[in-house]
Amino acid sequence: MREKKTHLYLDGKERRLLLHSLVELKNQLIRQGRYTDPVDELIFRVMNAPAKRMKIEYI
């Protein structure tokens, strides 16, 4: 069975916060001597994700 994909829509501030948090997590894992490849993959995916313009209407 195929895994379900999840899409996140982030603005610039949220994206920076997500990247900062992932880098902090990676640093903690390095200090603990643990495996960091999954976090590296997430950082790579967030950095290379395409930007999509959307119109948001506030009600």
DAURDA-V464196 format. One record per residue. SS is DSSP state (2 for helix, 1 for strand, 0 for the rest). NEAR is the number of other ideal C-beta (glycine too) atoms within 8 Angstrom. Layout:
BEGIN
ss=SS near=NEAR
ss=SS near=NEAR
END
This chain:
BEGIN
ss=0 near=2
ss=0 near=3
ss=0 near=4
ss=0 near=4
ss=0 near=4
ss=0 near=4
ss=0 near=4
ss=0 near=4
ss=0 near=5
ss=0 near=7
ss=0 near=5
ss=2 near=6
ss=2 near=6
ss=2 near=8
ss=2 near=10
ss=2 near=8
ss=2 near=8
ss=2 near=10
ss=2 near=11
ss=2 near=8
ss=2 near=8
ss=2 near=12
ss=2 near=9
ss=2 near=8
ss=2 near=9
ss=2 near=12
ss=2 near=8
ss=2 near=8
ss=2 near=11
ss=2 near=9
ss=2 near=6
ss=2 near=6
ss=0 near=4
ss=0 near=6
ss=0 near=5
ss=0 near=9
ss=2 near=6
ss=2 near=7
ss=2 near=11
ss=2 near=9
ss=2 near=8
ss=2 near=9
ss=2 near=12
ss=2 near=8
ss=2 near=8
ss=2 near=11
ss=2 near=7
ss=0 near=5
ss=0 near=6
ss=0 near=3
ss=0 near=4
ss=0 near=5
ss=0 near=4
ss=0 near=5
ss=0 near=4
ss=0 near=4
ss=0 near=4
ss=0 near=3
ss=0 near=2
END
